[in-house]
């Protein structure tokens, strides 16, 4: 099984230790694990130019770290995002990463659950997971907003959310929000 972790750099050491423990407990000693730390990478913001659909299908005009990540996403069975909660939402680095996934979709539409969504470019997309690091100012409504956003994102990404956990920063214990399926 290919497991891909996308981590925001501001995630604390205790959260990194949790991710390592989570991976070992959930997936065992899996050798096919890739971890990308966005703080060590250049990921430009999407400009909405749609070149990835019209001029260079499937390829972003930016030649940055996303080129390597795109390749790993297509191979992954599971992609888990790890983010601190900042001002009530996922971090800007994680949001920018999600915005840059548009080349993995086609510019055409299909109807899913009576809604228009982009058609997938590939036959399979990874199962999605998110591990959030709660701060002292995080409210339950913030977590619910992020959960709904991530569920909506997964629908457009032709995937499903199977992991959604919140790490309590001050207690360094896991609060399981939706349960690991």
Residue frames relative to the residue before (quaternion, step in Angstrom):
aa qw qx qy qz dx dy dz
X 1.0000 0.0000 0.0000 0.0000 0.00 0.00 0.00
X 0.2788 -0.7554 0.5740 0.1487 3.57 -0.90 0.97
X 0.0574 -0.8017 0.5945 -0.0253 3.56 -0.64 1.18
X 0.1175 -0.7991 0.5895 0.0081 3.53 -0.83 1.10
X 0.1135 -0.7740 0.6213 0.0454 3.57 -0.87 1.03
X 0.0973 -0.7443 0.6589 0.0485 3.54 -1.01 0.93
X 0.0467 -0.8376 0.5420 -0.0496 3.56 -0.41 1.28
X 0.3673 -0.6775 0.5896 0.2417 3.54 -1.07 0.80
X 0.5726 -0.6511 0.3914 0.3083 3.55 -0.98 0.86
X 0.6683 0.5383 -0.3137 0.4063 3.60 1.06 -0.59
X 0.4386 0.6853 -0.4697 0.3426 3.57 1.26 0.01
X 0.4547 -0.7329 0.4423 0.2457 3.57 -0.78 1.05
X 0.7027 -0.4660 0.3460 0.4115 3.51 -1.33 0.24
X 0.6408 0.5207 -0.3377 0.4518 3.59 0.98 -0.77
X 0.6438 0.5040 -0.3270 0.4739 3.59 1.05 -0.70
X 0.6268 0.5226 -0.3398 0.4676 3.59 1.00 -0.74
X 0.6397 0.5064 -0.3238 0.4790 3.58 1.00 -0.79
X 0.6267 0.5295 -0.3320 0.4655 3.57 1.04 -0.76
X 0.6428 0.5251 -0.3284 0.4508 3.59 0.92 -0.89
X 0.6506 0.5056 -0.3199 0.4677 3.58 0.94 -0.84
X 0.6665 0.4889 -0.2915 0.4814 3.57 0.96 -0.89
X 0.6263 0.5422 -0.3223 0.4581 3.57 0.99 -0.89
X 0.6690 0.5076 -0.3011 0.4518 3.56 0.85 -0.99
X 0.6750 0.4923 -0.2992 0.4610 3.58 0.87 -0.94
X 0.7000 0.4682 -0.2781 0.4620 3.61 0.89 -0.92
X 0.7219 0.4474 -0.2515 0.4640 3.60 0.96 -0.82
X 0.8304 0.2253 -0.0727 0.5043 3.56 0.89 -0.96
X 0.4748 -0.6789 0.4427 0.3429 3.60 1.22 -0.07
X 0.7007 -0.4179 0.3454 0.4638 3.54 -1.18 -0.56
X 0.0641 0.8241 -0.5532 0.1034 3.53 0.49 1.24
X 0.3424 -0.7706 0.5073 0.1776 3.56 -0.76 1.04
X 0.6773 0.5058 -0.2833 0.4529 3.59 1.20 -0.42
X 0.3477 0.7248 -0.5073 0.3107 3.56 0.69 1.15
X 0.0666 -0.7637 0.6416 0.0238 3.54 -0.97 0.94
X 0.0843 -0.7790 0.6205 0.0335 3.55 -0.99 0.88
X 0.0813 -0.7725 0.6292 0.0268 3.54 -0.86 1.04
X 0.1732 -0.7622 0.6188 0.0788 3.54 -0.77 1.09
X 0.3873 -0.7712 0.4585 0.2121 3.57 -0.38 1.24
X 0.5870 0.5813 -0.3798 0.4163 3.62 1.17 -0.39
X 0.6964 0.4479 -0.2566 0.4987 3.55 1.23 -0.48
X 0.6915 0.4649 -0.2418 0.4972 3.56 1.31 0.06
X 0.3585 -0.6745 0.5896 0.2624 3.51 -1.33 0.27
X 0.0767 0.7686 -0.6275 0.0982 3.54 -0.65 1.19
X 0.2487 -0.7905 0.5472 0.1177 3.54 -0.32 1.28
X 0.5279 -0.6161 0.4774 0.3374 3.55 -1.21 0.48
X 0.5280 -0.6131 0.4863 0.3298 3.54 -1.11 0.75
X 0.2712 -0.7767 0.5488 0.1486 3.57 -0.91 0.90
X 0.4553 -0.7051 0.4384 0.3216 3.58 1.26 -0.09
X 0.3375 0.7744 -0.4773 0.2422 3.59 1.15 0.54
X 0.2901 -0.8020 0.4640 0.2393 3.58 1.31 -0.43
X 0.2911 0.7522 -0.5315 0.2588 3.60 1.15 0.50
X 0.6181 0.5625 -0.3427 0.4291 3.59 1.08 -0.70
X 0.6939 0.4080 -0.2717 0.5274 3.58 1.24 -0.24
X 0.8078 0.3530 -0.1446 0.4494 3.57 0.86 -0.97
X 0.7897 0.3240 -0.1654 0.4940 3.60 0.83 -0.95
X 0.7956 0.0787 -0.0068 0.6006 3.57 0.94 -0.92
X 0.2010 -0.8460 0.4736 0.1399 3.62 0.53 1.12
X 0.8370 0.1612 -0.1582 0.4985 3.53 -0.78 1.13
X 0.7186 0.3783 -0.2424 0.5309 3.57 1.26 -0.08
X 0.3798 -0.7141 0.5466 0.2170 3.54 -0.92 0.95
X 0.5439 -0.6229 0.4461 0.3423 3.58 -1.12 0.60
X 0.6333 0.5223 -0.3374 0.4607 3.58 1.16 -0.51
X 0.2045 -0.7476 0.6224 0.1093 3.52 -0.92 0.96
X 0.3007 0.7438 -0.5279 0.2786 3.51 0.23 1.33
X 0.8044 -0.3143 0.2059 0.4601 3.58 -1.25 -0.30
X 0.5399 0.6378 -0.4044 0.3717 3.58 1.17 -0.40
X 0.5414 0.6236 -0.4126 0.3843 3.62 1.10 -0.53
X 0.6833 0.4607 -0.2748 0.4952 3.58 0.95 -0.86
X 0.6582 0.5155 -0.3133 0.4505 3.58 0.97 -0.83
X 0.5982 0.5665 -0.3685 0.4305 3.63 0.96 -0.78
X 0.6543 0.5270 -0.3060 0.4479 3.55 0.88 -0.96
X 0.6910 0.4758 -0.2751 0.4695 3.58 0.93 -0.90
X 0.6066 0.5498 -0.3602 0.4472 3.62 1.06 -0.66
X 0.6591 0.5181 -0.3098 0.4485 3.56 0.90 -0.92
X 0.6994 0.4561 -0.2639 0.4828 3.60 1.08 -0.67
X 0.6031 0.6313 -0.3452 0.3444 3.60 1.14 -0.65
X 0.3607 -0.6822 0.5932 0.2293 3.51 -1.25 0.63
X 0.7824 0.0897 -0.0135 0.6161 3.55 1.13 -0.79
X 0.0690 -0.7684 0.6350 0.0389 3.57 -1.01 0.87
X 0.0732 -0.8060 0.5873 -0.0105 3.56 -0.66 1.17
X 0.2148 -0.7643 0.5998 0.0996 3.54 -0.82 1.08
X 0.1171 -0.7770 0.6164 0.0502 3.56 -1.00 0.87
X 0.1005 0.8263 -0.5348 0.1456 3.55 -0.51 1.22
X 0.3961 -0.6342 0.5875 0.3094 3.54 -1.16 0.53
X 0.4211 -0.6493 0.5526 0.3095 3.55 -1.20 0.40
X 0.0213 -0.8026 0.5942 -0.0481 3.56 -0.65 1.17
X 0.8409 -0.0811 -0.0098 0.5349 3.55 -0.77 1.09
X 0.7557 -0.4460 0.2037 0.4343 3.54 0.87 1.02
X 0.7521 0.3071 -0.1989 0.5481 3.60 1.20 0.20
X 0.6792 -0.4242 0.3636 0.4759 3.57 -1.29 -0.06
X 0.6314 -0.5507 0.3797 0.3922 3.56 -1.19 0.43
X 0.6420 -0.5372 0.3946 0.3790 3.55 -1.25 0.47
X 0.6347 0.5368 -0.3350 0.4436 3.59 1.03 -0.73
X 0.6633 0.4793 -0.3058 0.4865 3.59 0.97 -0.79
X 0.6411 0.5166 -0.3286 0.4628 3.60 0.97 -0.80
X 0.6349 0.5155 -0.3257 0.4744 3.61 0.95 -0.84
X 0.6237 0.5360 -0.3303 0.4633 3.58 0.98 -0.85
X 0.6754 0.4907 -0.2996 0.4619 3.61 0.83 -0.94
X 0.6347 0.5335 -0.3278 0.4528 3.60 1.00 -0.80
X 0.6953 0.4947 -0.2685 0.4470 3.56 1.03 -0.77
X 0.5390 0.6325 -0.4064 0.3798 3.62 1.22 0.07
X 0.4102 0.7531 -0.4438 0.2600 3.60 1.25 -0.07
X 0.6069 0.5476 -0.3954 0.4189 3.70 0.97 -0.48
X 0.6200 0.5572 -0.3458 0.4309 3.60 1.21 -0.37
X 0.6686 0.4185 -0.2852 0.5445 3.58 1.35 0.06
X 0.4508 -0.6597 0.5251 0.2932 3.53 -1.30 0.30
X 0.5545 -0.6325 0.4207 0.3399 3.63 -1.14 0.46
X 0.5586 0.6035 -0.3881 0.4161 3.58 1.27 0.06
X 0.3601 -0.7413 0.5302 0.1991 3.55 -1.25 0.39
X 0.0558 -0.7429 0.6640 0.0632 3.48 -1.34 0.47
X 0.4463 -0.6821 0.5066 0.2811 3.55 -1.19 0.44
X 0.0194 0.7627 -0.6432 0.0648 3.53 -0.82 1.15
X 0.8351 -0.0464 -0.0195 0.5478 3.59 -0.69 1.11
X 0.6626 -0.5340 0.2849 0.4412 3.57 0.98 0.94
X 0.6200 0.4858 -0.3536 0.5046 3.59 1.17 0.61
X 0.4500 -0.6608 0.5251 0.2918 3.55 -1.19 0.55
X 0.0632 0.7721 -0.6285 0.0693 3.55 -0.94 0.98
X 0.5874 -0.5774 0.4277 0.3724 3.55 -1.17 0.53
X 0.4908 -0.6404 0.5139 0.2915 3.52 -1.16 0.71
X 0.4899 -0.6665 0.4802 0.2919 3.54 -1.04 0.77
X 0.4290 -0.6880 0.5252 0.2584 3.55 -1.10 0.72
X 0.7726 0.2907 -0.1375 0.5475 3.58 1.12 -0.71
X 0.6151 -0.5707 0.4014 0.3673 3.55 -1.22 0.45
X 0.8095 0.1357 -0.0431 0.5697 3.59 0.97 -0.86
X 0.1221 -0.7514 0.6452 0.0646 3.51 -1.20 0.72
X 0.5690 -0.6261 0.3965 0.3564 3.60 -1.04 0.63
X 0.5352 -0.5443 0.5338 0.3638 3.51 -1.31 0.48
X 0.3075 -0.7897 0.5105 0.1454 3.57 -0.99 0.82
X 0.0170 -0.7696 0.6381 0.0144 3.50 -1.26 0.59
X 0.0807 -0.7761 0.6220 0.0652 3.53 -1.25 0.48
X 0.0945 -0.7460 0.6579 0.0424 3.50 -1.05 0.91
X 0.1397 -0.8102 0.5684 0.0309 3.55 -0.63 1.18
X 0.2652 -0.7270 0.6095 0.1721 3.52 -1.17 0.67
X 0.2853 -0.7832 0.5376 0.1270 3.53 -0.46 1.28
X 0.2221 -0.7441 0.6133 0.1441 3.57 -1.13 0.71
X 0.7202 -0.4413 0.3100 0.4365 3.55 -1.29 0.14
X 0.7271 0.4378 -0.2440 0.4692 3.60 1.05 -0.68
X 0.4728 0.6828 -0.4441 0.3360 3.61 1.24 -0.02
X 0.1848 -0.7691 0.6044 0.0951 3.53 -0.97 0.92
X 0.6428 -0.5290 0.3828 0.4004 3.57 -1.21 0.43
X 0.6105 0.5495 -0.3568 0.4450 3.59 1.08 -0.63
X 0.5884 0.5586 -0.3644 0.4571 3.61 1.13 -0.60
X 0.6705 0.4954 -0.2932 0.4680 3.56 0.90 -0.96
X 0.6540 0.5088 -0.3149 0.4628 3.59 0.95 -0.82
X 0.6294 0.5279 -0.3277 0.4667 3.59 1.04 -0.76
X 0.6607 0.4976 -0.2989 0.4759 3.57 0.93 -0.92
X 0.6372 0.5306 -0.3264 0.4537 3.58 0.95 -0.86
X 0.6742 0.4830 -0.3005 0.4710 3.61 0.86 -0.91
X 0.6271 0.5297 -0.3305 0.4657 3.58 0.99 -0.84
X 0.6909 0.4895 -0.2842 0.4497 3.57 0.82 -0.99
X 0.6240 0.5203 -0.3344 0.4775 3.59 1.05 -0.71
X 0.6514 0.4960 -0.3094 0.4836 3.60 1.00 -0.81
X 0.6263 0.5274 -0.3351 0.4662 3.57 0.98 -0.81
X 0.6695 0.5162 -0.3117 0.4337 3.59 0.86 -0.94
X 0.6111 0.5453 -0.3474 0.4567 3.58 1.07 -0.67
X 0.6940 0.4536 -0.2723 0.4883 3.58 0.91 -0.89
X 0.6822 0.4706 -0.2673 0.4917 3.58 1.19 -0.56
X 0.4326 -0.7297 0.4357 0.3009 3.59 1.29 0.19
X 0.5648 0.5624 -0.3813 0.4684 3.52 1.00 0.90
X 0.2818 -0.7268 0.5798 0.2370 3.53 -1.26 -0.37
X 0.4393 -0.6746 0.5332 0.2601 3.52 -1.23 0.64
X 0.0433 -0.8092 0.5859 0.0040 3.55 -0.73 1.06
X 0.7532 0.2407 -0.1602 0.5908 3.58 1.24 -0.29
X 0.1796 0.7462 -0.6281 0.1281 3.56 -0.84 0.98
X 0.1212 0.8143 -0.5469 0.1523 3.55 -0.14 1.32
X 0.2117 -0.7515 0.6136 0.1183 3.52 -1.24 0.58
X 0.2224 -0.7622 0.5980 0.1098 3.53 -0.81 1.06
X 0.3377 -0.7378 0.5542 0.1857 3.54 -0.72 1.11
X 0.3850 -0.7721 0.4573 0.2157 3.56 -0.35 1.23
X 0.7250 0.4525 -0.2733 0.4415 3.57 0.76 -1.00
X 0.7453 0.3717 -0.2208 0.5076 3.60 1.09 -0.60
X 0.2500 -0.7995 0.4973 0.2259 3.55 1.30 -0.41
X 0.5348 0.5532 -0.4539 0.4494 3.53 0.94 0.97
X 0.5104 -0.6632 0.4659 0.2874 3.52 -1.17 0.56
X 0.1352 -0.7241 0.6691 0.0983 3.51 -1.01 0.88
X 0.2389 -0.7909 0.5507 0.1190 3.54 -0.46 1.20
X 0.2641 -0.8192 0.4936 0.1242 3.57 -0.29 1.28
X 0.8234 0.1496 -0.0648 0.5435 3.59 0.71 -1.01
X 0.5032 -0.6285 0.4443 0.3929 3.57 1.17 -0.28
X 0.4111 -0.6689 0.5547 0.2755 3.52 -1.10 0.68
X 0.2711 -0.7845 0.5414 0.1340 3.53 -0.67 1.09
